């Protein structure tokens, strides 16, 4: 078993696929559930114009996405974090929608 769960990511925007060692299945399932909850939390924070909370959640998601090898999550969370620093609600809303769509479409394949 390796230190990191993700072994390979092959993504297109329509059918993102991430390959993960089967030993990490329980961790990755919890990881995905937590990311979906964080999208909801960021949407709620954004509705209150709470850019600090939005940015904090996005920062954590960016790091987690990178650690688990979900590059698209890390990139989108990074852009949300930057937009939160400037108080730009429009880009955050757009990227949250992209992130939510990615989380629904990504296929995790266990080897």
C-alpha positions as CSV (number, residue, x, y, z in Angstrom):
1,X,0.0,0.0,0.0
2,X,1.4,3.4,-1.0
3,X,1.3,6.6,1.1
4,X,-1.2,8.4,-1.2
5,X,-4.5,6.8,-2.3
6,X,-4.7,8.0,-5.9
7,X,-2.6,6.3,-8.5
8,X,-3.8,7.9,-11.7
9,X,-6.2,10.6,-12.8
10,X,-7.6,10.6,-16.4
11,X,-10.2,13.3,-16.8
12,X,-12.2,14.9,-19.4
13,X,-14.7,17.5,-18.5
14,X,-17.6,15.2,-19.4
15,X,-16.3,12.0,-17.9
16,X,-13.7,12.5,-15.2
17,X,-12.1,9.3,-13.9
18,X,-9.7,8.9,-11.0
19,X,-8.0,5.6,-10.4
20,X,-7.4,4.7,-6.8
21,X,-5.9,1.7,-5.0
22,X,-8.6,-0.5,-3.6
23,X,-7.1,-0.3,-0.1
24,X,-8.1,3.3,0.0
25,X,-11.8,2.8,-0.9
26,X,-13.2,3.7,2.6
27,X,-11.0,6.8,2.8
28,X,-12.0,8.0,-0.7
29,X,-15.7,7.5,-0.1
30,X,-15.5,9.6,3.0
31,X,-13.4,12.2,1.2
32,X,-16.0,12.6,-1.5
33,X,-18.9,12.8,1.0
34,X,-17.0,15.5,2.9
35,X,-16.3,17.5,-0.3
36,X,-20.0,17.5,-1.2
37,X,-20.8,18.8,2.3
38,X,-18.2,21.5,1.9
39,X,-19.9,22.7,-1.3
40,X,-23.1,23.1,0.6
41,X,-21.4,24.9,3.4
42,X,-19.6,27.3,0.9
43,X,-22.9,28.0,-0.8
44,X,-24.5,28.8,2.5
45,X,-21.6,31.1,3.4
46,X,-21.7,32.8,0.1
47,X,-25.4,33.5,0.5
48,X,-24.5,35.4,3.7
49,X,-21.6,37.1,1.9
50,X,-19.3,35.4,4.3
51,X,-16.2,35.4,2.2
52,X,-13.9,34.5,5.1
53,X,-15.7,31.1,5.7
54,X,-16.0,30.4,2.0
55,X,-12.2,31.0,1.5
56,X,-11.3,28.9,4.6
57,X,-13.3,26.0,3.4
58,X,-12.0,26.3,-0.2
59,X,-8.4,26.4,1.2
60,X,-8.9,23.2,3.0
61,X,-10.6,21.6,0.0
62,X,-7.7,22.7,-2.2
63,X,-5.2,20.9,0.1
64,X,-7.3,17.8,0.4
65,X,-7.9,17.6,-3.3
66,X,-4.2,17.8,-3.9
67,X,-3.3,15.2,-1.3
68,X,-5.9,12.7,-2.7
69,X,-4.9,13.4,-6.3
70,X,-8.1,15.0,-7.4
71,X,-6.5,17.8,-9.4
72,X,-9.8,19.3,-10.6
73,X,-11.1,19.7,-7.0
74,X,-7.8,21.4,-6.0
75,X,-7.9,23.8,-9.0
76,X,-11.5,24.8,-8.6
77,X,-11.1,25.2,-4.8
78,X,-8.0,27.3,-5.4
79,X,-9.9,29.7,-7.7
80,X,-12.8,29.9,-5.2
81,X,-10.3,30.7,-2.4
82,X,-8.7,33.5,-4.5
83,X,-12.2,35.0,-5.4
84,X,-13.1,34.9,-1.7
85,X,-10.1,36.9,-0.9
86,X,-11.3,39.7,-3.2
87,X,-15.0,39.3,-2.3
88,X,-16.0,38.3,-5.8
89,X,-19.3,36.4,-5.4
90,X,-19.9,35.8,-9.2
91,X,-16.8,33.7,-9.8
92,X,-17.3,31.8,-6.6
93,X,-20.9,30.9,-7.6
94,X,-19.7,29.8,-11.0
95,X,-16.9,27.7,-9.7
96,X,-19.1,26.2,-7.0
97,X,-21.5,25.0,-9.7
98,X,-18.6,23.5,-11.7
99,X,-17.3,21.8,-8.5
100,X,-20.7,20.4,-7.6
101,X,-21.0,19.0,-11.1
102,X,-17.6,17.5,-11.0
103,X,-18.3,15.8,-7.7
104,X,-21.5,14.3,-9.2
105,X,-19.8,13.1,-12.4
106,X,-16.4,11.9,-11.3
107,X,-16.0,8.2,-11.4
108,X,-13.6,6.7,-8.9
109,X,-12.2,3.4,-10.2
110,X,-10.7,1.1,-7.6
111,X,-7.8,-1.2,-8.7
